[in-house]
Every structure is written in C-alpha cells, then in structure tokens.
Amino acid sequence: MKRYPRATIILVGLAAATITAIGISGIRGILAPTLLTLILTICAAPVRAKLIDRGVPRGLATGSVIIVVFGVLAAFGYAIVVAVGQFAAMLPTYSEEFAAIGAAISGWLESLGFGEAQVESIVHSLDPQNVIASLTTAIGGLANFTAALVIVLTMMILMAADAVYSRVILGQLRETSPDLVSALGQYASNVRRYMVVTTVLGIAQGTLDAIALALLNVPAALLWGLLAFLCSFIPNVGYFLALIPPLVFGFLEGGWGTALAVLVVYAVINAVVQSIIQPRVVGQAVSLSQTVTFFSVLFWAVIIGPIGAILAIPLTLLAKAVLIDADPGAHRWQPALGPTAATRELMEAEIQQDRSDRRARHVAPAAPASADGPAPPLPPTDSEAGR
C-alpha cells in the first residue's frame, strides 16, 4: 500500500478539520441546542435509571426528568431576562457618571495621539443609551432563545426515548469496536462528574457573589450573580468576564473602596471554588492541559457561539474520546493533550527525587568514627614537613 508523506497527511488533516469547523459553524443555530441537550441527557441519565430501579414506570421516570430539566432551563432564562430588564431600567441613572468617565477617557486618548474620530467613537460607545440599545438587540436575539428551548425540549424527549436502546446498541458495538464503547463510557462518566460538580459549585459561587454584591450596595446584584454562575463553566476566561461589570458599577456606586471590595470578594471566592475545591473534586475527569483548555474555549466560542464557550470542556472531551481515546494507535497523543494518570505519577516521582537530591546536597558527610576515640591525625606530607 502506498504510504503518503507525513507533511501531506498533516496538511490534508488540517484542511479537513477546517472544512468541518466551517460546516459546524454554519449550522450552529440547531447544533448548539442539540449539543446542550446531549450533555443534559448524559447528566440526567443516572437519575432516570435510579427512578426505574425504584419501581417507577419508564415513561413516568423519563417524563419527570425531562420536565425538571426543562423547567430549570426555562426558569433560569426567565431570571436572566428579568435581571437584564432591571439593569436596562437602572442604567440611565448613571448618565452623569458615564459622561465624566467618557470625558476622562477622551482626554487620555487624545494625549496618546488618537484621532478625534477614534476618540469620539470609543466615548460614544459608553453612552447609556447605546448600551441599552445593545441590550435590546441582545434581548431581540434572545427571542431565538424560545426556538432554542423548543429544540432542547424536542431533542430531550427523543434522546430520552432512544436511551432505552443505548445498552443494547453499545453491546452490539462492543463486539466490533470495544475501544470506542470503552471511550464513550468513560467520557459519559467524566463529563457527568464535571458538569454536576461545576453546576453545584457555580450555584454556590453565584449565590455568594450576589449576596456580597447586595451587601456592598452594587446595583443589579442578581444579574451579576447569574453571570458569575454562567461564567463558572468557562475556564480561565470566565472569572474576568464575570468580574468586570460589578467592578465598574461598584466603582460608580461607591467609588474606589467598593470597587476594591468587589475585587477582593471575587478573587477570594474564585480562588477557593475554582482553584482549590473544583480541581480536587473533579480529579482526573478533565485530563486537559491549561493551554488546550484555554484554546478550546476560544475555538468552540467561535464555532457555535456562547453555548460553545460554556460547553467547551465537554465538547473537547467528546472530540478527544472519539478521535484519540477510541483509537489504540492514537493513545500516544493523550499526554500531549493533558496530564494522564501515568504522567502525574511520573511527575510526582520526579518531584520526590528532586527533594531527595536536594536534601542529600545539604547534608554534610560525617567524619569516620573510631571505637577507641577520635581518629589520630594524619602524618604530615613532605611539603608540610619542609615548611
């Protein structure tokens, strides 16, 4: 069989990936809610299974899970719309503050050599009326949210109905593709653990942020709490996206003191939840490096929009499961995407070895001891005797 050069294979692979990405982006309107439904169905599957094990009829168990999940999504969407509406009503009260900020920014930009047209364009974007217009456009875009909910509800019903045959189908596939079935099973377990833990911690983080902002008298505290919850699903970038709005309005409401308090509160909560608790609880469910994680957020956000940024980790894990974990010949690429269990063991062994070497270098060699007392001095050398 003819073997093509490695460069040709790489270029063809990149071309195919580019065409695939463009095609996915072209159908983002229906693909994004479908992928969201898939992740929700995976997360809800154990609840449905436990209800069936407790004697609940399959149809009733499936319907109950669907109604609860869909009700949570609808309630969350309604809360966002209400919070955004309150924010839009509150924003014009800060017209004078925004005008003062715009004047300060205008003078600073002009001192840096920016043109008058550029400065005017930047300052014009700070006008509360323009911000409200942007929010109106966004809410108009949220009119498509109803269509997305219809897709989610329909797909959830169909996926839940098809899930009845999942064990049989996977059993049939195991005979011919055992690695694929194993990879998909591991993926479902990992993504379920990641999403459930992130959701619980995100709710805690958003609640704490909203309470702290309300105590600091920051306007629209509920909206910023919801934003913090959503951004908890976006690694690396989500913290800054959730911080900027309350930081700005904390400054407008209470000055530098309130802004500093908001910064400290967000830093502490984010450090405890996302940097300490979440990695320990999730463990090896997300075996992706920081670089791959950050790139996946950017990639999926460009491909399928905001839902892609929220589902960046599950979607990247899905691609990894299908393209790498399911192919024994591609397993050698697993450490390149993130630390595996073997990688962590090797790293821990190297750390322990480094510590041992460091201790050995700091311990001075002991003088030889004698049973009759200290060792006698060595006889002088010829040069010492001459001196």
Residue pairs with C-beta under 8 A, 6 or more apart in sequence:
21 299
21 303
24 31
24 303
24 304
25 302
25 303
25 304
28 303
28 304
28 305
28 308
29 144
30 151
31 304
32 148
32 304
32 305
32 307
32 308
33 148
33 149
33 151
33 152
33 155
33 307
34 151
34 155
35 304
35 307
35 311
35 315
36 152
36 307
36 311
37 151
37 152
37 155
37 156
37 159
38 155
38 159
39 191
39 195
39 311
39 314
40 69
40 152
40 156
41 156
41 159
41 160
41 163
42 188
42 191
42 192
42 195
43 191
43 192
43 195
43 196
44 65
44 69
45 163
45 188
45 192
46 192
47 65
48 61
48 62
48 65
48 160
48 163
51 60
51 61
51 64
51 65
52 58
52 61
56 64
58 164
62 160
62 161
65 160
66 153
66 156
66 157
66 160
69 156
70 149
70 152
70 153
70 156
73 149
73 152
74 149
76 226
77 142
77 145
77 149
79 222
79 226
80 142
80 223
80 226
81 139
81 142
83 220
83 222
83 223
83 226
84 135
84 138
84 139
84 223
86 220
86 222
86 223
87 135
87 219
87 220
87 223
88 132
88 135
88 136
90 219
90 220
91 128
91 131
91 132
92 128
92 129
92 132
94 128
94 249
94 252
95 128
97 252
98 126
98 127
98 128
101 126
102 123
102 126
102 127
103 123
105 122
105 123
105 126
106 119
106 120
106 122
106 123
109 118
109 119
109 122
110 116
110 119
124 130
170 181
170 184
170 185
173 180
173 181
174 181
177 326
179 325
179 326
179 327
179 328
180 322
180 326
182 325
182 326
183 321
183 322
183 325
183 326
184 321
184 326
186 321
186 325
187 317
187 318
187 321
187 325
189 285
190 285
190 286
190 317
191 285
191 313
191 314
191 317
191 318
193 282
193 285
194 282
194 285
194 286
194 313
194 314
194 317
195 314
197 278
197 281
197 282
198 232
198 233
198 278
198 282
201 232
201 273
201 274
201 277
201 278
201 281
202 228
202 229
202 230
202 232
202 233
203 229
204 273
205 228
205 229
205 232
205 269
205 270
205 273
205 274
206 225
206 226
206 227
206 228
206 229
206 232
207 225
208 269
209 224
209 225
209 228
209 242
209 246
209 265
209 266
209 269
210 221
210 222
210 224
210 225
210 226
210 228
211 221
211 225
212 262
212 265
212 269
213 221
213 224
213 225
213 246
213 250
213 262
213 265
214 221
216 250
216 254
216 258
216 261
216 262
216 265
217 253
217 254
217 258
218 224
218 246
218 249
218 250
218 253
218 254
218 258
218 262
219 249
219 253
220 245
220 249
221 246
223 245
224 242
224 245
224 246
227 241
227 242
227 245
228 242
228 266
230 238
230 242
230 310
231 237
231 238
231 239
231 241
231 242
232 238
232 242
232 273
232 274
233 309
233 310
233 311
233 313
234 241
234 297
234 309
234 310
234 312
235 293
235 294
235 297
235 312
235 313
236 290
236 293
236 294
236 297
237 294
237 297
237 309
239 266
239 270
239 274
242 266
243 262
243 263
243 266
246 262
246 266
247 259
247 262
247 263
247 266
250 258
250 259
250 261
250 262
251 258
251 259
284 340
284 341
284 344
286 293
286 313
286 317
286 338
287 334
287 337
287 338
287 339
287 340
288 296
288 313
288 316
288 317
288 320
288 337
288 338
289 337
289 338
289 339
292 316
292 337
292 338
293 312
293 313
293 316
296 312
296 313
296 315
296 316
297 309
297 312
299 308
299 312
300 308
300 309
300 311
300 312
300 315
300 316
301 308
301 309
301 312
302 308
308 315
320 337
323 330
324 330
324 331
324 333
324 334
324 337
325 331
325 334
334 340
335 342
335 343
339 347
367 375
368 375
369 375
